[in-house]
Amino acid sequence: MKKKVFYDGSCKLCRNEIQFYSKKIAKDKFEWINIVKDKKEVKCSGVSKKELLSKLHIIKSDGTIYTGIDAFREIWKEIKFLKFLDFLLKFKLFHFIASLAYKIWLRTR
């Protein structure tokens, strides 16, 4: 079953990034959900709209939720030339740095 990726459709960079990913990944891997437009999916997610807008979320069919940099890892490991990022983020130092950079970016958007 597809993993649901919840992204901020009102953020131009977010939209462009999701568009890029969706072209590189098989259609059966992810369902791309624009939080701003798809109110039904947001309501069914069990996560508040405010929380979903705060950072990238992926929800698997079994209810497992990945957020922030861990959500990006789920996407990156499906793209051949980005798999190395998933590998690097297995190391705590790289994961910490990437998470910190993402948090800083979130404050500026």
C-alpha positions as CSV (number, residue, x, y, z in Angstrom):
1,M,0.0,0.0,0.0
2,K,1.1,3.6,-0.7
3,K,2.7,5.8,1.9
4,K,0.9,9.1,2.3
5,V,3.2,12.2,2.0
6,F,1.6,15.3,3.5
7,Y,3.2,18.5,2.2
8,D,2.5,22.2,2.4
9,G,1.0,23.1,-1.0
10,S,1.1,26.8,-0.1
11,C,4.9,26.7,0.0
12,K,6.4,27.1,-3.5
13,L,9.6,25.3,-2.6
14,C,7.7,22.5,-1.1
15,R,5.4,22.1,-4.1
16,N,8.4,22.1,-6.5
17,E,10.3,19.5,-4.4
18,I,7.3,17.2,-4.2
19,Q,6.8,17.6,-8.0
20,F,10.4,16.6,-8.5
21,Y,10.1,13.6,-6.3
22,S,6.8,12.4,-7.8
23,K,8.4,12.3,-11.2
24,K,11.4,10.2,-10.0
25,I,9.5,7.6,-7.9
26,A,7.1,4.8,-9.1
27,K,3.5,5.8,-8.8
28,D,2.7,2.9,-6.5
29,K,5.1,4.0,-3.7
30,F,3.6,7.3,-2.5
31,E,0.4,9.3,-2.5
32,W,1.2,13.0,-2.5
33,I,-1.3,14.9,-0.4
34,N,-1.4,18.7,-0.5
35,I,-2.5,19.7,3.0
36,V,-4.0,23.0,1.9
37,K,-6.3,21.4,-0.7
38,D,-7.1,17.9,0.5
39,K,-9.1,18.5,3.7
40,K,-10.6,15.0,3.7
41,E,-7.2,13.3,3.8
42,V,-6.0,15.7,6.5
43,K,-9.0,14.9,8.6
44,C,-8.5,11.1,8.1
45,S,-4.8,11.3,9.0
46,G,-5.4,11.6,12.7
47,V,-2.8,14.4,12.8
48,S,-3.9,18.0,13.1
49,K,-3.5,20.3,10.1
50,K,-1.3,22.6,12.2
51,E,1.1,19.7,13.0
52,L,1.1,18.5,9.4
53,L,2.0,22.0,8.2
54,S,4.8,22.3,10.7
55,K,7.0,19.8,8.9
56,L,6.9,17.0,6.3
57,H,4.9,13.9,7.4
58,I,4.7,10.5,5.9
59,I,2.1,8.1,7.2
60,K,2.3,4.4,6.3
61,S,-0.8,2.2,6.0
62,D,0.0,0.5,9.3
63,G,-0.1,3.9,11.0
64,T,3.6,4.5,11.3
65,I,4.4,8.2,11.1
66,Y,7.7,9.6,9.8
67,T,8.3,13.3,10.3
68,G,11.0,15.9,9.3
69,I,14.3,14.5,8.1
70,D,13.1,10.9,8.7
71,A,10.2,11.5,6.2
72,F,12.7,12.8,3.7
73,R,14.7,9.6,4.2
74,E,11.7,7.5,3.2
75,I,11.5,9.5,0.0
76,W,15.2,9.6,-0.7
77,K,15.8,5.9,-0.4
78,E,13.4,5.4,-3.4
79,I,15.4,7.6,-5.7
80,K,18.6,5.9,-7.0
81,F,20.8,9.0,-7.0
82,L,19.6,10.1,-3.5
83,K,20.0,6.8,-1.7
84,F,23.4,8.0,-0.4
85,L,21.6,10.6,1.7
86,D,19.6,7.8,3.4
87,F,22.8,6.0,4.0
88,L,24.5,9.1,5.5
89,L,21.6,9.8,7.8
90,K,22.0,6.4,9.4
91,F,24.9,8.0,11.2
92,K,23.9,10.1,14.3
93,L,26.1,13.1,13.5
94,F,24.8,13.5,10.0
95,H,21.2,12.9,11.2
96,F,21.7,15.6,13.9
97,I,23.1,18.1,11.4
98,A,20.4,17.5,8.8
99,S,17.7,17.7,11.4
100,L,19.1,21.0,12.7
101,A,19.4,22.4,9.2
102,Y,15.8,21.4,8.5
103,K,14.6,23.1,11.7
104,I,16.4,26.3,10.8
105,W,14.9,26.2,7.3
106,L,11.4,25.7,8.7
107,R,11.7,28.8,10.8
108,T,12.6,30.9,7.7
109,R,9.9,29.7,5.3
